[in-house]
């Protein structure tokens, strides 16, 4: 049986509060981020919006048209020239899109005095284009930043003399031997020839703990070396390393993954063609039968106004944008309206393990003392020996000992500290030699207790004194989140991880993921392949660089915000700002409500457009009444969409 420690009451710790803090994890590589106003689309959209916001109050207050007219003209030009140019380019390719139609509708509105309506359309489309350009630029920034994980240079050893030379990492060839010093990043994929050390592989495999490496073990470019020195034989060309393949996979997925378009966008070409053709007919047919030019033009312009898809555009965006705002207030950053629409379409949820379902840091879960030792005594000896170590397991042991009410001996009683990379530490504590480390390296492999995590052996004066059990802890609410999302989807959840099979199945069992859905020991490209092989509309939740290809390959990707790697945050479609997994099922449910409201609004907008168009064609629709009906329907569907801003929409 594994002896579990009870939580002690808060009492003064025997380990001094002034003790030096454990070394922090290496800082994440942060790529240079494109500034919003560095994008021309954003600058034009900002200019258009500013001109519109200045002109609107002047018009409403009854100021002279000479004051607000030029401002509206600036809004038209700044926000409309680029979509107009793009629309003309698509027109040359015999395709008509809504961008060009919106420009024509805006100019048509202005031609009959509805200048504000046209300017509003221009501002909406210009802002949407700027947001899309920013998302694309930020993803490209992240991919470039990922390349910084692999060092630019390497120390290559001459095959004959062993002389060292510094070369560009890109010039390394298969068979070269490189030296990786303590604290350096590995420059190439390969195998260790000699030396022992602990490598932080979290960027590649997602494993929460450094991995011990010795002769014959595989290492990956971009991983961080610990305190030992390694000689590594290069096994892959620099262009074919795991980290290079992660970059290639993200770029490829970004190019080839067709985004799910909004309903309006899916029908825009047909609608645009139909509206243009109908407007021409409405203008030309009366002329053929003898109508005067002014009357025919007025009827055609009225038709263009009442048939323009303003209400349809607002039918779609306010519900989705309101849902985005509501989710944002509760710690879920949704990057676009398209993402909000896609989120509710998920039919299978796939999770990463380390840093997603778990916290990603080890914690002491049990103490197994041998006869003659107590739990507190064994833990105190181990903590004193480990106090000067920077290893994550050592930090977890020291942190657990600091919670003991009467931990002895003090760390000051430990001296002659020695650390052996990949093996453990040795120190003299209160006159006794204490060894804490790997069972395999300390000759205790046969006696390792059964555990879902990591077992560390403690030896005192050469005799096994007991075991410390450590494991990664589940995030609060992880089982509840998995259960809630399983109720919203038709397929069982899946776990994809680079960690070992035993740890994966342990986490799956505690979170309710079926054993058949567990895939362990996966490299980044294998995670992406697994997501694609699942088919359907997969929602993937992850946090690390190694999750970026899977986030890009999934129908929708959600990243953990606090501890997530930059590439994961930029590749993902949504970010959990507070790492609260229980927010994911609420966001999915909110997305589905938004989609239902979109359908309601489209039906409502369709009814208004149909009635007004039929009225204008069959009888005579006065222009003021047409504008009132058009604007009324636009306002109505807009207000209906804003219902999702309410707090109750998130709770429900």
N, C-alpha and C positions, 0 to 999 in steps of 0.2 A: 504494500500500500504506500501511496505517496502521501507523506505528511504535509498538510497544507498549513500555512501560517495564518493565524488569526490577525485581524487588523488591530494593532495596539492603539490605545488612547494616546492623543497628542501629549507628549512629555518632552522635557529637554533631552536632546540627543547627546550620546557620548562622543560622537564625532563632532569636532568643533565647527561652529558656523562660519568661521573665518577660513576654512579650508579652501584651497584653490578649486575653482569650478572645473569640471572635466572639460577637456578640449571639445569644441563644437565641431559638428560635421563640416566638411569642406563646403565653401560657398558655392551655390549653383552658378553655372555659367549663364550670364544674362546677356542676351544679344542686344545690340543697339536697336531701339524701337523707332519706327517711322512716326514722326509727329503728325497729328491730324492735319494741321494747316500746311504741312509740307506737300500734301496731295493737291493737285490742281482742282480735282473734282470737289474737294472740301472747300477750297477758297471760293470757287464760283458759287457753290450752294450757300455759303455764309453771306456772300455779297447779295445774292438774290433774296435771301430771307431778311437781311437787314433792311434792304430797300422796301420790301413789302411791309415790314413792321413799322417803318417810318411813314409810309404812304397811307396805310389803313386808318389810323386815328385822324389824320388830316382830312381824309375823305368823309369819315363819319361825322366829324365836327363841322362840316360844311365849308371848309376852306376852298380857296380858288383851285380850279383844276390845274392852273399853271404851277401850283405848288406840289400837288400829289401826282399829277400826270407824268412828269419826268421820272419820279421815283418808281412808279409802276413800270415805266419803260426800261429802267435799269434792271428791275426784277425779271422782266421778260428776257432781256438780252443776256444777263449773267447766268441765269438758270436754264435758259432754253437753247442757247446756241449749240451746246455740245450734244444733247439728245436729238436736236434737229439735224445736225450733221450726221450723227450715227444713223438716224432714221433714213436720211437720204442715201447713205451707203447701202443699207439693207434694201432700200427700194431699187437701187441699181442691180441688186441680186434677185430682183423679182419677188421680194418679200416685204410685206407691210406690217409694221408692228405698232403697238399702242403708243410707244414713245412719240413717233411721228404724228399719230392721230391726236395725241394730247396737245402737241404743238399747234396743229391745225385747229383743234377745238378752242384752244386758248386764244389764238388769233381771231377765230370766228366770233368768240364772245366779245373780244375787244372791239371788233368791227361794228357791233351793234350796241355798244355802250356798256357791256358787262365786263369792264376792265378788271375789277377785283376778282371775279370768278376765274378768269383766265390766269391771273397772277398766282392765285392759290394753287391751281393745278401745276404750274411751273415749279413752285417752291416744293411741293410734295415730291415731284419726280426728281428734282435736283438733289434733295436731301437723301432720298433713297439711293441714288447713285453714289453719293459720297460715302455712305455707310458701307456699301458693298466694296468700294475701292479700299477703304481702311481695313476691312477684314482680310482682303487679299494681301495687302502690304504687310500686315502683322504676321500672317502665316509665313510669308517669305522671310521676314526678319528672323523668325524662330528657327527655320531650317538653316539659315546661315549661322545662327548662334550655336546650333547643334554641332557644327563642324569644329567649333572651338573646344569641344570635349576632348578631341584627340590632339596631342601636342604637335606643334609645327616641326619640331626637331627631335632627333633620337641620337643616343650614343651608340654608335656601331663599333663592334670589336673586330679588329683585323684577324682573319682566320689563321694566320701563321704566328704572328708575334703577340697577338692579343692587344695591340695598341688601340687606344680609343680615338675615335674621330666623331665630331658632331656633324650630322647630315640632315637634310630635310626628310621628314617622315615620308613624303611622297616618293622619295628616291629609293626607299627600302625595297629589296627584292626577296622573294621566297628563298629561304636558306640562310639569309643573313642572321648574325647573332647580335643582339642588342643588350645593353646593360640598363636595367631599370633601378634607379636609386630610391632610397626611402623618400616617401612623399611625392614622387613623380607619378605622372599618368603614363600608362603603357602606350607605346606609339604604334603597335601593330598587333594583330591577332597572331598567336603562336603557341608554343609549348615551352615550359620551363625546363632548362637544361640543368641548372643547379641553383641552390639558394632556397630559403624558405621565407615566407612573408604572408601577411593577411591583406587581401585585396577587397576594396569596396566595389562590388559589381552591381550596385543598385541601378545604375543607369542602363544596364544591359539586361539583367535577369530579374530585377525587382526584389532580390533577396534582401531581407532587412538587416542582416549581419554580414560583416566582412567574412570572406571565405579564405580558409587556409590554403596556400599554394606551395607545392614542393616540386621536385623533379618529376617530369612527365605530365604535370597538370596543364590544362589549357587555360590561356589568358586572353582577354579581349582588349582591343584598342579602346582608349578612353576611360578605362577603369583606373582607380586610384590605388597606388601601392601604399602599404603600411610602413612598418619600421624596418623591414628586411630588404636586402638587395637581391635582385634576381637576374640571371642570365637567361634570355629568351631567344629561341630560334623562331624566326618569322615563318609563319605557315600560310599566310594569304597575302596577295597583292594588296597594297593600300587602298586601291579602288574597290576591293571586294571584302573589306572588313565588315563586321556586324554593324558598326556605327555608320559606315558609309551606306550600307544597305537600308538602314533605318531612314536616312536622309532620302534615298532614292524612292523608297516605298511611300513616304509622306508626300513627296513631290508628285509621284505618279498618281496616287489616290486623289490628290487635290485637282489634278488635271482631268482625270477620267471619271470621277464620281459625279454623275449628273445630279445636280441638286433637284429635289422635289419642288416643283414650281407651284405657286399659288394657283387656285382655280382660274382666276382672272388671266394670269399669264398663259395658262394652257389654251385659252380660247381667244387670245388677243388677236392673232392673225386673221382668223375668220371674222371676228367681230369688226375689226378695222376695215376689212374689205367690204363687208356688208354695209357698214355705216357710210363709207365713202360712196359706194355705188348708189345707195339709197338717197344720199344728199344730192348727188348729181341728177338723179331722176326727179326728185322733188323740185329741183330748180328748172330742169329742162322740159318736163312734160307740160306744165302749165304754159310755158312759152309757146310750145307747139300748138296749143289750143287757143292761143291769142291773148294770154295773160300779159300784163305789163311787166317790164323788167324789174321795177322796184318791188312790186308785190311778190313776184316769184323769188327774188333774192331774199326778201324778208321771211317768206315761208321756209325757204331752205335753211336760213340761219336759225330760225326758230326750231326747225327739225334737228339741226346739228346740236343746238343747246340741249333740247329735251332728250335726245338720243345719246348724248355724250355720257361716258361711263363714270361720271363723278360719283354718283351714289354707289355704283358698283365698286369703285376704288375704296370709298369710305366704308362700304359694307364689309370689306375684307380687312382693312388695316386697323381700325379702332379696337375690335375685339382682340386681335393678336397683340397689338401694342399695349392695350390695357392689361392683358395677361402677363406680358413681359414686365411691365411696371410692378404689378402685384407680386410676381415671383421675385423680382429684384429686391423688394422690401423685405422679403423673407429669406434672402441669402442665396438665391439662384439667379445667376447672370445668364440670360438667354441672349445670344448674339444677334439674332435677326428674327423677323416675322416668319421667314421660311422655316427657321429652326423650331419656332414655337408651333407651327403647323405640323412639322415632322415628329415632334416629341410625342404627340398623342397617337401616332400611327404605329408605335413600337408593338411588335407581337412576340418578342423574345428579349430578355434582359441578360446581358453577359457582364460578369464582374472580374476585375483584377483582384488579387488577394492583398498583397503587402501594400500598405498605405491607403487602401481603399476600404476593404472589409475590416482590415486590422489597422492599428495605429502606426505600424512600421517601426516601432522601437521595442527592444526586449524588456521584459519585466520578470522579476523573480516570482515564480509560481509555487515553489515547494522546496523544502530542505529535508534531506534524508541523512541524518547523522548515523554513524556507526556506534556500536556500544562504547561507552566511555565519553561520548560527546553529546552535548545538548544542541538543539536547533540554534539557540541564540549564540552559544559559544562557537559553534562551527561557522556561522555566518560572520561573527565578529572577527575571527581569525582570517577568514577569506577576504573580508573587506579591508582589513589592515594591510594585507599583502597586496591587494589590487589597487590600493588608494592612489598610487602614482601612475597607474596604467591609463592609457587613453582609449582602450578598446571599449566598444559599446557594451559588451557583457560586463566588463569591469565597472562601468558607470552604473549599470543596473544593480550589481551586487552592492556597491557602496551606497546607492540610494536606498536600497532595502534595509541595510544595516543602520542607516541614519534614523530610521523610524523605530528602532528598538529602544525601549525605555532605559535599559542599562547595558548598553553594548560595551564590552571590554574584550581585548585590550584596545587602547587608543592607537590611532595610526602613527603617532609619534614614537611608539614602541617598536615600529617596524623599521629595519635598516637592511643594508646589503641587498637592495632591490635589484633584481635582474629580470629582463624580459626576453623571451625567446620567440621570435615571430613564428606563428603557426603552432606554437606549443603551449605557451602560457607564461606565468610569472612565478618567480621564486623570491622569497624574502624571509629574513629572520625576524620573527614576531615574538616578543617576550621570551627570547632565548630559545625559541623552537623554529626549525626550518619548515616553512609552509610553502607548498606548491599548489597552484591553482591553474587548471588548464584543460587541454583536450584529453579525453580518455585514451584516444588512439596513440597520442604522442607520449603519454605518461604510463603506458603499459597497463591500462585498466579497461581495455576495450571489451573484454569478455564479461565484465561485471556491470556494464552500462544498464541502468534501469529503463524500463519501458516508459517513454514519454513522447508527447506530441511536439515538443519543442527541442531545446538543446540541453544536454546534461553536461555539467562541468564537475570534474572530480577535484576534491580537496585532499591533499596528502600532508600529513604532519610527521616530521622526522622519518620520512620514507615509508610511512604506513598510511593506507587509505583511511581517512577520517570521516568521509561522507560525500554526499552529492548535493549540488545546487542545481535546481531545475529552472530553466528560463524559457519564456515563450513570448511571442508577439501577442498583444492583447486585442480582442475585438473592439471595434469602434462602438461607442454607445449607440444603441438603436439599430445596429446592423441586422440582427435577426428580424426585427419588426419591419424594417425597410424591405428586406427580401420577401417576407411574407406578403406585405401590401402590394408590391410590384407583381408578385406571382398571381395575385388575384385580379390584376388588370391586364394580364397577357394570356395568350392561349397556349404558349409553350413553356416547359419548365425552365428555370434559370440555369445558367452555365457559369463555371468558374475557370478562368484561364490564368495561369501563373507561371513564372519562371522558377519558383521555389520547388523544393522536393515534393514528391508524391505524398509522403506521410503528413507533412505540414498542411498540404492542400486539402487532403481528405478530412483532417481534423477541423479546419476552419469551415469546410463545407458542412460537416455534421452539426456544428454549433450554430450555423446560420440557416439550415433547412434546405441547402442545395443538394439535390440527389447525387449519389455517388457516380452515376452514369454520366453526369454532366461536368465532371472534374477532369481538367487537362493540365498536367503539371510539367515542369522542366522544359518550358517553351522559351525559345529565343524570340526576339521582337517580330521577325518576319513570320515565324510560325504562329504567333498570336493573330496576326493579320490574316493569314491563310485560314485559320480556324474560324474567324469571324465570317469570311467570305463563304466558307464551306457550309456554314449553318444556313445560309440563305434567308429569305424573308427580310423583315424590317427589324434589324438588330439595334438595340440601344446598348452601347458599351460604356461602362463606368470604370475609369482608371485614373492614374495619377502620375506615372513616371515617363521618362524618355522612352523606355522600352514599351510603353503603351501607345505611343504616338501613331505607329502604323495601324494598330487596331482601331484607334479613335478615328483615323482618317478613313479606314475601310468600312466602318460601321455606317448604318443608315443615319444614326445620330450618336454623337459622342459626348459624354459628360465627364469633366475632369474635377478632381478635388482641388480646391483653391488654395488652402494654406500651405500644404506641403508639396503641391504639384509642381513638376518640372515646367520650365517656361515653354518648351515645345508642346507638352501635353495641354497646357492652358491655351495656347494659340491654335492648336490643331482641333481641339474640342469645339463642339457647337454650343455647349453650355458649361458653366463653371459653378460648383458648389462653394460659395465664398467662405462659409463657416464649416465646411467638411461634414455637414449634417446629412447623412444618407436618408433620413426620414423625409427630407424635402423632395427627393426624387419622385416618389409616388404621388405626392401632392401636385408637383409640377406636371406630371403626365396627366393627371385628372383635370387640372386647369386647362391644359392644352386641348383636351377633348371637349371641354365646355366651350372654349373659344371657337373650335371648329363647328360646333353646333350653332353658335351665334352667327358665324359667318354664313352658314347655310340659310338661317332665318333672314339675315340681312339681304342676301342675294335674292331671295324670293321676294322680299318687300321691295327692293330696288327694281327688280324685274317687273313687278306689277305696276309701279309708278311709271316706269319708262314706257311700258306697253300702252297704258291708258293715255298718256300724253302724246305718244307717237300716233296712235290711232285717231285721237281727237284732231291732231294737226293735219293728218292726211285725209280723213273722212269729212271733216267740217272745217272750221277756221278757229285755230287756237290763238287767242291774242298773245302777243309776245310777253307782256307783263305777267299774265296768268301762267304761261309756260315756264317763265323764269321762277315764279313763285312755287309752282309744283316741283320743278327740278330742285330748287334750293331746299324746299320743305322736305322732300324725300332724302336729300343728302344729310340734313340736320337730324332727321328721325333715325336713320340707320347709324349715324355717328353716336347719338345719345344711347342707343340700344347697345352698341359695342362697349361704351364706357361703364356698363354695369359690372364688368369684371375687375374694376378698380376697387370694389368694395372688399373689406376684410373678410366678409362671410364667403366670398368666392374662393378664397384660399382654404378656409376651414372646411368647406363642403367638398 
